[in-house]
Amino acid sequence: MFTQALPIFKSKLGITSTVRDEYLLAILQGIEEELTSIQGIALDETNTAHLMFVVDYAEYRYNNRDNPTLPRHLQWRLHNLMLKGGGASV
C-alpha cells in the first residue's frame, strides 16, 4: 500500500481530522487492488507518477460517487500506465 497516499489524498480533499480515515483508506485500497488485479499494472511505491495517479483517481472516486464516467485526463493516464506495464521492468 502507498503509505504516503493517505496524507496527500486528505490534503487534496481539505480533510484534517482522522474521522474519515477508514473510508478514505478503503477507497485507496480498492483502487490499488483494481489497478493491480484487474488492470495488471505493477504499481511502484517509489514512483511519484504512480502515487499521484492513485491519489487523483481516489479523489475522483470520492467526489463522484454517482458519476461512472472517468474524466479524460484520468483515462489518458490509466492507458499510459497500462501501455508501460505500470513501470515494471522487462
Biopython code that builds the backbone (N, CA, C, O; Angstrom):
import numpy as np
from Bio.PDB.StructureBuilder import StructureBuilder

atoms = [
    (1, "MET", "N", (0.834, -1.194, 0.000)),
    (1, "MET", "CA", (0.000, 0.000, 0.000)),
    (1, "MET", "C", (0.868, 1.241, 0.000)),
    (1, "MET", "O", (1.940, 1.270, 0.604)),
    (2, "PHE", "N", (0.399, 2.241, -0.670)),
    (2, "PHE", "CA", (1.077, 3.520, -0.721)),
    (2, "PHE", "C", (0.899, 4.223, 0.620)),
    (2, "PHE", "O", (-0.165, 4.783, 0.884)),
    (3, "THR", "N", (1.912, 4.201, 1.462)),
    (3, "THR", "CA", (1.799, 4.800, 2.791)),
    (3, "THR", "C", (1.685, 6.318, 2.727)),
    (3, "THR", "O", (1.086, 6.934, 3.609)),
    (4, "GLN", "N", (2.253, 6.922, 1.694)),
    (4, "GLN", "CA", (2.181, 8.376, 1.550)),
    (4, "GLN", "C", (0.870, 8.844, 0.935)),
    (4, "GLN", "O", (0.589, 10.042, 0.946)),
    (5, "ALA", "N", (0.067, 7.946, 0.402)),
    (5, "ALA", "CA", (-1.133, 8.334, -0.339)),
    (5, "ALA", "C", (-2.201, 8.967, 0.548)),
    (5, "ALA", "O", (-2.828, 9.947, 0.146)),
    (6, "LEU", "N", (-2.416, 8.433, 1.732)),
    (6, "LEU", "CA", (-3.495, 8.945, 2.580)),
    (6, "LEU", "C", (-3.301, 10.412, 2.945)),
    (6, "LEU", "O", (-4.248, 11.182, 2.788)),
    (7, "PRO", "N", (-2.131, 10.851, 3.424)),
    (7, "PRO", "CA", (-1.989, 12.269, 3.755)),
    (7, "PRO", "C", (-2.158, 13.196, 2.546)),
    (7, "PRO", "O", (-2.712, 14.288, 2.674)),
    (8, "ILE", "N", (-1.687, 12.769, 1.387)),
    (8, "ILE", "CA", (-1.833, 13.588, 0.181)),
    (8, "ILE", "C", (-3.303, 13.637, -0.240)),
    (8, "ILE", "O", (-3.815, 14.697, -0.599)),
    (9, "PHE", "N", (-3.969, 12.496, -0.192)),
    (9, "PHE", "CA", (-5.393, 12.398, -0.520)),
    (9, "PHE", "C", (-6.206, 13.310, 0.398)),
    (9, "PHE", "O", (-7.052, 14.073, -0.069)),
    (10, "LYS", "N", (-5.949, 13.230, 1.696)),
    (10, "LYS", "CA", (-6.666, 14.071, 2.655)),
    (10, "LYS", "C", (-6.382, 15.548, 2.412)),
    (10, "LYS", "O", (-7.278, 16.380, 2.551)),
    (11, "SER", "N", (-5.167, 15.877, 2.059)),
    (11, "SER", "CA", (-4.802, 17.263, 1.776)),
    (11, "SER", "C", (-5.557, 17.792, 0.568)),
    (11, "SER", "O", (-6.046, 18.921, 0.582)),
    (12, "LYS", "N", (-5.655, 16.969, -0.487)),
    (12, "LYS", "CA", (-6.409, 17.382, -1.684)),
    (12, "LYS", "C", (-7.876, 17.628, -1.376)),
    (12, "LYS", "O", (-8.511, 18.492, -1.979)),
    (13, "LEU", "N", (-8.409, 16.859, -0.429)),
    (13, "LEU", "CA", (-9.815, 16.995, -0.059)),
    (13, "LEU", "C", (-10.037, 18.074, 1.002)),
    (13, "LEU", "O", (-11.175, 18.464, 1.266)),
    (14, "GLY", "N", (-8.955, 18.553, 1.608)),
    (14, "GLY", "CA", (-9.078, 19.553, 2.659)),
    (14, "GLY", "C", (-9.522, 18.955, 3.983)),
    (14, "GLY", "O", (-10.124, 19.647, 4.804)),
    (15, "ILE", "N", (-9.232, 17.678, 4.201)),
    (15, "ILE", "CA", (-9.623, 16.994, 5.430)),
    (15, "ILE", "C", (-8.419, 16.960, 6.372)),
    (15, "ILE", "O", (-7.332, 16.531, 5.985)),
    (16, "THR", "N", (-8.622, 17.417, 7.612)),
    (16, "THR", "CA", (-7.524, 17.422, 8.577)),
    (16, "THR", "C", (-7.742, 16.449, 9.727)),
    (16, "THR", "O", (-6.788, 16.098, 10.420)),
    (17, "SER", "N", (-8.971, 16.007, 9.944)),
    (17, "SER", "CA", (-9.235, 15.079, 11.045)),
    (17, "SER", "C", (-9.034, 13.640, 10.576)),
    (17, "SER", "O", (-8.829, 13.374, 9.392)),
    (18, "THR", "N", (-9.098, 12.728, 11.532)),
    (18, "THR", "CA", (-8.926, 11.306, 11.216)),
    (18, "THR", "C", (-10.256, 10.562, 11.169)),
    (18, "THR", "O", (-10.279, 9.337, 11.043)),
    (19, "VAL", "N", (-11.349, 11.286, 11.268)),
    (19, "VAL", "CA", (-12.680, 10.669, 11.346)),
    (19, "VAL", "C", (-12.990, 9.823, 10.110)),
    (19, "VAL", "O", (-13.596, 8.760, 10.242)),
    (20, "ARG", "N", (-12.598, 10.259, 8.930)),
    (20, "ARG", "CA", (-12.937, 9.549, 7.684)),
    (20, "ARG", "C", (-11.799, 8.666, 7.171)),
    (20, "ARG", "O", (-11.879, 8.134, 6.064)),
    (21, "ASP", "N", (-10.749, 8.510, 7.964)),
    (21, "ASP", "CA", (-9.583, 7.746, 7.511)),
    (21, "ASP", "C", (-9.927, 6.332, 7.058)),
    (21, "ASP", "O", (-9.410, 5.871, 6.040)),
    (22, "GLU", "N", (-10.781, 5.643, 7.786)),
    (22, "GLU", "CA", (-11.125, 4.272, 7.420)),
    (22, "GLU", "C", (-11.771, 4.218, 6.028)),
    (22, "GLU", "O", (-11.442, 3.353, 5.216)),
    (23, "TYR", "N", (-12.682, 5.141, 5.767)),
    (23, "TYR", "CA", (-13.348, 5.207, 4.465)),
    (23, "TYR", "C", (-12.356, 5.589, 3.359)),
    (23, "TYR", "O", (-12.364, 4.995, 2.281)),
    (24, "LEU", "N", (-11.515, 6.571, 3.629)),
    (24, "LEU", "CA", (-10.528, 7.014, 2.642)),
    (24, "LEU", "C", (-9.522, 5.907, 2.335)),
    (24, "LEU", "O", (-9.137, 5.719, 1.181)),
    (25, "LEU", "N", (-9.098, 5.176, 3.364)),
    (25, "LEU", "CA", (-8.186, 4.049, 3.147)),
    (25, "LEU", "C", (-8.843, 2.951, 2.317)),
    (25, "LEU", "O", (-8.187, 2.321, 1.487)),
    (26, "ALA", "N", (-10.129, 2.723, 2.537)),
    (26, "ALA", "CA", (-10.848, 1.714, 1.749)),
    (26, "ALA", "C", (-10.879, 2.108, 0.277)),
    (26, "ALA", "O", (-10.727, 1.253, -0.596)),
    (27, "ILE", "N", (-11.074, 3.388, -0.004)),
    (27, "ILE", "CA", (-11.053, 3.861, -1.396)),
    (27, "ILE", "C", (-9.673, 3.624, -2.001)),
    (27, "ILE", "O", (-9.562, 3.093, -3.105)),
    (28, "LEU", "N", (-8.622, 4.015, -1.282)),
    (28, "LEU", "CA", (-7.256, 3.834, -1.784)),
    (28, "LEU", "C", (-6.929, 2.362, -2.009)),
    (28, "LEU", "O", (-6.353, 2.008, -3.038)),
    (29, "GLN", "N", (-7.285, 1.510, -1.070)),
    (29, "GLN", "CA", (-7.007, 0.077, -1.206)),
    (29, "GLN", "C", (-7.789, -0.534, -2.359)),
    (29, "GLN", "O", (-7.268, -1.378, -3.088)),
    (30, "GLY", "N", (-9.037, -0.111, -2.526)),
    (30, "GLY", "CA", (-9.836, -0.614, -3.640)),
    (30, "GLY", "C", (-9.241, -0.241, -4.984)),
    (30, "GLY", "O", (-9.223, -1.050, -5.912)),
    (31, "ILE", "N", (-8.760, 0.975, -5.084)),
    (31, "ILE", "CA", (-8.133, 1.428, -6.334)),
    (31, "ILE", "C", (-6.857, 0.652, -6.602)),
    (31, "ILE", "O", (-6.621, 0.215, -7.728)),
    (32, "GLU", "N", (-6.030, 0.476, -5.578)),
    (32, "GLU", "CA", (-4.787, -0.276, -5.760)),
    (32, "GLU", "C", (-5.070, -1.718, -6.185)),
    (32, "GLU", "O", (-4.406, -2.242, -7.079)),
    (33, "GLU", "N", (-6.049, -2.355, -5.550)),
    (33, "GLU", "CA", (-6.400, -3.726, -5.933)),
    (33, "GLU", "C", (-6.915, -3.788, -7.365)),
    (33, "GLU", "O", (-6.559, -4.689, -8.125)),
    (34, "GLU", "N", (-7.759, -2.818, -7.728)),
    (34, "GLU", "CA", (-8.297, -2.782, -9.088)),
    (34, "GLU", "C", (-7.177, -2.610, -10.108)),
    (34, "GLU", "O", (-7.157, -3.301, -11.127)),
    (35, "LEU", "N", (-6.257, -1.704, -9.847)),
    (35, "LEU", "CA", (-5.181, -1.440, -10.798)),
    (35, "LEU", "C", (-4.243, -2.632, -10.938)),
    (35, "LEU", "O", (-3.788, -2.935, -12.041)),
    (36, "THR", "N", (-3.951, -3.312, -9.830)),
    (36, "THR", "CA", (-3.018, -4.431, -9.909)),
    (36, "THR", "C", (-3.695, -5.721, -10.367)),
    (36, "THR", "O", (-3.167, -6.427, -11.226)),
    (37, "SER", "N", (-4.860, -6.030, -9.800)),
    (37, "SER", "CA", (-5.515, -7.307, -10.108)),
    (37, "SER", "C", (-6.270, -7.299, -11.431)),
    (37, "SER", "O", (-6.190, -8.257, -12.200)),
    (38, "ILE", "N", (-6.996, -6.230, -11.697)),
    (38, "ILE", "CA", (-7.835, -6.189, -12.894)),
    (38, "ILE", "C", (-7.095, -5.605, -14.093)),
    (38, "ILE", "O", (-7.119, -6.170, -15.186)),
    (39, "GLN", "N", (-6.437, -4.467, -13.874)),
    (39, "GLN", "CA", (-5.754, -3.791, -14.978)),
    (39, "GLN", "C", (-4.358, -4.354, -15.248)),
    (39, "GLN", "O", (-3.798, -4.128, -16.321)),
    (40, "GLY", "N", (-3.794, -5.082, -14.288)),
    (40, "GLY", "CA", (-2.481, -5.690, -14.471)),
    (40, "GLY", "C", (-1.322, -4.709, -14.397)),
    (40, "GLY", "O", (-0.269, -4.944, -14.990)),
    (41, "ILE", "N", (-1.507, -3.626, -13.681)),
    (41, "ILE", "CA", (-0.458, -2.610, -13.565)),
    (41, "ILE", "C", (0.386, -2.906, -12.338)),
    (41, "ILE", "O", (-0.141, -3.109, -11.244)),
    (42, "ALA", "N", (1.701, -2.929, -12.527)),
    (42, "ALA", "CA", (2.626, -3.143, -11.418)),
    (42, "ALA", "C", (2.943, -1.794, -10.786)),
    (42, "ALA", "O", (3.834, -1.078, -11.244)),
    (43, "LEU", "N", (2.214, -1.455, -9.740)),
    (43, "LEU", "CA", (2.416, -0.169, -9.077)),
    (43, "LEU", "C", (3.713, -0.184, -8.273)),
    (43, "LEU", "O", (4.074, -1.191, -7.663)),
    (44, "ASP", "N", (4.398, 0.944, -8.287)),
    (44, "ASP", "CA", (5.659, 1.099, -7.582)),
    (44, "ASP", "C", (5.516, 2.251, -6.596)),
    (44, "ASP", "O", (5.271, 3.389, -6.999)),
    (45, "GLU", "N", (5.668, 1.960, -5.298)),
    (45, "GLU", "CA", (5.514, 2.983, -4.263)),
    (45, "GLU", "C", (6.504, 4.126, -4.403)),
    (45, "GLU", "O", (6.227, 5.241, -3.961)),
    (46, "THR", "N", (7.650, 3.866, -5.011)),
    (46, "THR", "CA", (8.665, 4.915, -5.137)),
    (46, "THR", "C", (8.455, 5.789, -6.369)),
    (46, "THR", "O", (9.144, 6.795, -6.539)),
    (47, "ASN", "N", (7.517, 5.417, -7.222)),
    (47, "ASN", "CA", (7.246, 6.175, -8.436)),
    (47, "ASN", "C", (6.202, 7.250, -8.136)),
    (47, "ASN", "O", (5.044, 6.940, -7.856)),
    (48, "THR", "N", (6.617, 8.504, -8.197)),
    (48, "THR", "CA", (5.727, 9.621, -7.879)),
    (48, "THR", "C", (4.535, 9.681, -8.828)),
    (48, "THR", "O", (3.435, 10.034, -8.403)),
    (49, "ALA", "N", (4.724, 9.349, -10.084)),
    (49, "ALA", "CA", (3.619, 9.360, -11.046)),
    (49, "ALA", "C", (2.553, 8.345, -10.654)),
    (49, "ALA", "O", (1.361, 8.623, -10.782)),
    (50, "HIS", "N", (2.966, 7.169, -10.176)),
    (50, "HIS", "CA", (2.015, 6.154, -9.730)),
    (50, "HIS", "C", (1.271, 6.641, -8.489)),
    (50, "HIS", "O", (0.052, 6.501, -8.396)),
    (51, "LEU", "N", (2.002, 7.207, -7.548)),
    (51, "LEU", "CA", (1.392, 7.727, -6.325)),
    (51, "LEU", "C", (0.345, 8.789, -6.645)),
    (51, "LEU", "O", (-0.770, 8.736, -6.126)),
    (52, "MET", "N", (0.692, 9.741, -7.485)),
    (52, "MET", "CA", (-0.237, 10.823, -7.796)),
    (52, "MET", "C", (-1.425, 10.331, -8.613)),
    (52, "MET", "O", (-2.526, 10.864, -8.478)),
    (53, "PHE", "N", (-1.220, 9.319, -9.462)),
    (53, "PHE", "CA", (-2.360, 8.763, -10.188)),
    (53, "PHE", "C", (-3.348, 8.128, -9.211)),
    (53, "PHE", "O", (-4.555, 8.346, -9.320)),
    (54, "VAL", "N", (-2.842, 7.345, -8.256)),
    (54, "VAL", "CA", (-3.712, 6.705, -7.263)),
    (54, "VAL", "C", (-4.454, 7.767, -6.459)),
    (54, "VAL", "O", (-5.652, 7.625, -6.212)),
    (55, "VAL", "N", (-3.764, 8.826, -6.048)),
    (55, "VAL", "CA", (-4.404, 9.899, -5.273)),
    (55, "VAL", "C", (-5.450, 10.622, -6.114)),
    (55, "VAL", "O", (-6.556, 10.871, -5.634)),
    (56, "ASP", "N", (-5.125, 10.962, -7.352)),
    (56, "ASP", "CA", (-6.075, 11.670, -8.216)),
    (56, "ASP", "C", (-7.295, 10.800, -8.528)),
    (56, "ASP", "O", (-8.421, 11.296, -8.562)),
    (57, "TYR", "N", (-7.071, 9.519, -8.753)),
    (57, "TYR", "CA", (-8.160, 8.590, -9.019)),
    (57, "TYR", "C", (-9.046, 8.451, -7.783)),
    (57, "TYR", "O", (-10.271, 8.407, -7.891)),
    (58, "ALA", "N", (-8.421, 8.384, -6.615)),
    (58, "ALA", "CA", (-9.173, 8.295, -5.363)),
    (58, "ALA", "C", (-9.998, 9.557, -5.131)),
    (58, "ALA", "O", (-11.140, 9.479, -4.678)),
    (59, "GLU", "N", (-9.428, 10.713, -5.439)),
    (59, "GLU", "CA", (-10.171, 11.963, -5.294)),
    (59, "GLU", "C", (-11.393, 11.962, -6.211)),
    (59, "GLU", "O", (-12.480, 12.373, -5.803)),
    (60, "TYR", "N", (-11.216, 11.502, -7.442)),
    (60, "TYR", "CA", (-12.338, 11.403, -8.374)),
    (60, "TYR", "C", (-13.420, 10.480, -7.805)),
    (60, "TYR", "O", (-14.602, 10.826, -7.804)),
    (61, "ARG", "N", (-13.007, 9.306, -7.322)),
    (61, "ARG", "CA", (-13.975, 8.351, -6.769)),
    (61, "ARG", "C", (-14.713, 8.934, -5.562)),
    (61, "ARG", "O", (-15.918, 8.729, -5.418)),
    (62, "TYR", "N", (-14.012, 9.644, -4.712)),
    (62, "TYR", "CA", (-14.618, 10.226, -3.521)),
    (62, "TYR", "C", (-15.642, 11.297, -3.890)),
    (62, "TYR", "O", (-16.733, 11.338, -3.322)),
    (63, "ASN", "N", (-15.297, 12.152, -4.827)),
    (63, "ASN", "CA", (-16.150, 13.284, -5.180)),
    (63, "ASN", "C", (-17.230, 12.956, -6.210)),
    (63, "ASN", "O", (-18.148, 13.754, -6.397)),
    (64, "ASN", "N", (-17.148, 11.815, -6.876)),
    (64, "ASN", "CA", (-18.083, 11.478, -7.961)),
    (64, "ASN", "C", (-18.678, 10.092, -7.783)),
    (64, "ASN", "O", (-18.621, 9.266, -8.694)),
    (65, "ARG", "N", (-19.238, 9.840, -6.635)),
    (65, "ARG", "CA", (-19.793, 8.514, -6.349)),
    (65, "ARG", "C", (-20.897, 8.123, -7.332)),
    (65, "ARG", "O", (-21.062, 6.943, -7.643)),
    (66, "ASP", "N", (-21.642, 9.097, -7.815)),
    (66, "ASP", "CA", (-22.777, 8.791, -8.690)),
    (66, "ASP", "C", (-22.474, 8.983, -10.172)),
    (66, "ASP", "O", (-23.361, 8.801, -11.006)),
    (67, "ASN", "N", (-21.254, 9.341, -10.513)),
    (67, "ASN", "CA", (-20.891, 9.603, -11.906)),
    (67, "ASN", "C", (-19.877, 8.549, -12.359)),
    (67, "ASN", "O", (-18.706, 8.633, -11.987)),
    (68, "PRO", "N", (-20.296, 7.565, -13.148)),
    (68, "PRO", "CA", (-19.384, 6.493, -13.544)),
    (68, "PRO", "C", (-18.409, 6.873, -14.667)),
    (68, "PRO", "O", (-17.524, 6.084, -14.996)),
    (69, "THR", "N", (-18.552, 8.056, -15.258)),
    (69, "THR", "CA", (-17.707, 8.444, -16.378)),
    (69, "THR", "C", (-16.364, 8.969, -15.880)),
    (69, "THR", "O", (-16.297, 9.994, -15.200)),
    (70, "LEU", "N", (-15.309, 8.261, -16.222)),
    (70, "LEU", "CA", (-13.962, 8.655, -15.821)),
    (70, "LEU", "C", (-13.524, 9.860, -16.642)),
    (70, "LEU", "O", (-13.657, 9.850, -17.865)),
    (71, "PRO", "N", (-13.000, 10.903, -15.987)),
    (71, "PRO", "CA", (-12.547, 12.080, -16.737)),
    (71, "PRO", "C", (-11.440, 11.719, -17.728)),
    (71, "PRO", "O", (-10.672, 10.782, -17.512)),
    (72, "ARG", "N", (-11.379, 12.465, -18.788)),
    (72, "ARG", "CA", (-10.440, 12.174, -19.879)),
    (72, "ARG", "C", (-8.986, 12.161, -19.401)),
    (72, "ARG", "O", (-8.209, 11.312, -19.838)),
    (73, "HIS", "N", (-8.606, 13.076, -18.524)),
    (73, "HIS", "CA", (-7.211, 13.110, -18.077)),
    (73, "HIS", "C", (-6.845, 11.851, -17.282)),
    (73, "HIS", "O", (-5.708, 11.387, -17.359)),
    (74, "LEU", "N", (-7.790, 11.296, -16.523)),
    (74, "LEU", "CA", (-7.522, 10.050, -15.803)),
    (74, "LEU", "C", (-7.500, 8.864, -16.760)),
    (74, "LEU", "O", (-6.693, 7.950, -16.591)),
    (75, "GLN", "N", (-8.382, 8.868, -17.765)),
    (75, "GLN", "CA", (-8.364, 7.804, -18.786)),
    (75, "GLN", "C", (-7.019, 7.776, -19.495)),
    (75, "GLN", "O", (-6.437, 6.711, -19.699)),
    (76, "TRP", "N", (-6.535, 8.941, -19.866)),
    (76, "TRP", "CA", (-5.269, 9.042, -20.589)),
    (76, "TRP", "C", (-4.124, 8.509, -19.735)),
    (76, "TRP", "O", (-3.284, 7.751, -20.220)),
    (77, "ARG", "N", (-4.089, 8.902, -18.469)),
    (77, "ARG", "CA", (-3.022, 8.446, -17.579)),
    (77, "ARG", "C", (-3.114, 6.944, -17.325)),
    (77, "ARG", "O", (-2.092, 6.261, -17.273)),
    (78, "LEU", "N", (-4.336, 6.424, -17.168)),
    (78, "LEU", "CA", (-4.522, 4.994, -16.962)),
    (78, "LEU", "C", (-4.042, 4.203, -18.175)),
    (78, "LEU", "O", (-3.351, 3.195, -18.026)),
    (79, "HIS", "N", (-4.403, 4.651, -19.361)),
    (79, "HIS", "CA", (-3.950, 3.969, -20.578)),
    (79, "HIS", "C", (-2.435, 3.985, -20.696)),
    (79, "HIS", "O", (-1.832, 2.986, -21.088)),
    (80, "ASN", "N", (-1.818, 5.104, -20.361)),
    (80, "ASN", "CA", (-0.357, 5.172, -20.402)),
    (80, "ASN", "C", (0.270, 4.208, -19.403)),
    (80, "ASN", "O", (1.275, 3.568, -19.711)),
    (81, "LEU", "N", (-0.307, 4.098, -18.213)),
    (81, "LEU", "CA", (0.207, 3.138, -17.231)),
    (81, "LEU", "C", (0.069, 1.707, -17.740)),
    (81, "LEU", "O", (0.978, 0.894, -17.570)),
    (82, "MET", "N", (-1.064, 1.398, -18.362)),
    (82, "MET", "CA", (-1.273, 0.041, -18.878)),
    (82, "MET", "C", (-0.307, -0.255, -20.028)),
    (82, "MET", "O", (0.218, -1.364, -20.124)),
    (83, "LEU", "N", (-0.073, 0.727, -20.895)),
    (83, "LEU", "CA", (0.831, 0.515, -22.028)),
    (83, "LEU", "C", (2.270, 0.295, -21.558)),
    (83, "LEU", "O", (3.010, -0.498, -22.140)),
    (84, "LYS", "N", (2.649, 0.998, -20.512)),
    (84, "LYS", "CA", (4.002, 0.852, -19.993)),
    (84, "LYS", "C", (4.126, -0.348, -19.056)),
    (84, "LYS", "O", (5.211, -0.631, -18.550)),
    (85, "GLY", "N", (3.029, -1.048, -18.827)),
    (85, "GLY", "CA", (3.063, -2.168, -17.901)),
    (85, "GLY", "C", (3.138, -1.720, -16.464)),
    (85, "GLY", "O", (3.513, -2.491, -15.580)),
    (86, "GLY", "N", (2.787, -0.485, -16.231)),
    (86, "GLY", "CA", (2.804, 0.028, -14.877)),
    (86, "GLY", "C", (4.190, 0.324, -14.366)),
    (86, "GLY", "O", (4.383, 0.521, -13.166)),
    (87, "GLY", "N", (5.163, 0.359, -15.262)),
    (87, "GLY", "CA", (6.518, 0.676, -14.844)),
    (87, "GLY", "C", (7.328, -0.553, -14.468)),
    (87, "GLY", "O", (8.449, -0.425, -13.975)),
    (88, "ALA", "N", (6.787, -1.728, -14.688)),
    (88, "ALA", "CA", (7.514, -2.950, -14.354)),
    (88, "ALA", "C", (8.704, -3.109, -15.285)),
    (88, "ALA", "O", (8.621, -2.798, -16.473)),
    (89, "SER", "N", (9.795, -3.588, -14.745)),
    (89, "SER", "CA", (10.989, -3.822, -15.562)),
    (89, "SER", "C", (10.789, -5.055, -16.408)),
    (89, "SER", "O", (10.279, -6.073, -15.938)),
    (90, "VAL", "N", (11.197, -4.957, -17.669)),
    (90, "VAL", "CA", (11.085, -6.113, -18.571)),
    (90, "VAL", "C", (12.432, -6.486, -19.108)),
    (90, "VAL", "O", (12.546, -7.434, -19.885)),
]
sb = StructureBuilder()
sb.init_structure("model")
sb.init_model(0)
sb.init_chain("A")
sb.init_seg("    ")
for serial, (resi, resn, name, xyz) in enumerate(atoms, 1):
    if name == "N":
        sb.init_residue(resn, " ", resi, " ")
    sb.init_atom(name, np.array(xyz, "f"), 0.0, 1.0, " ", f" {name:<3s}", serial, name[0])
structure = sb.get_structure()
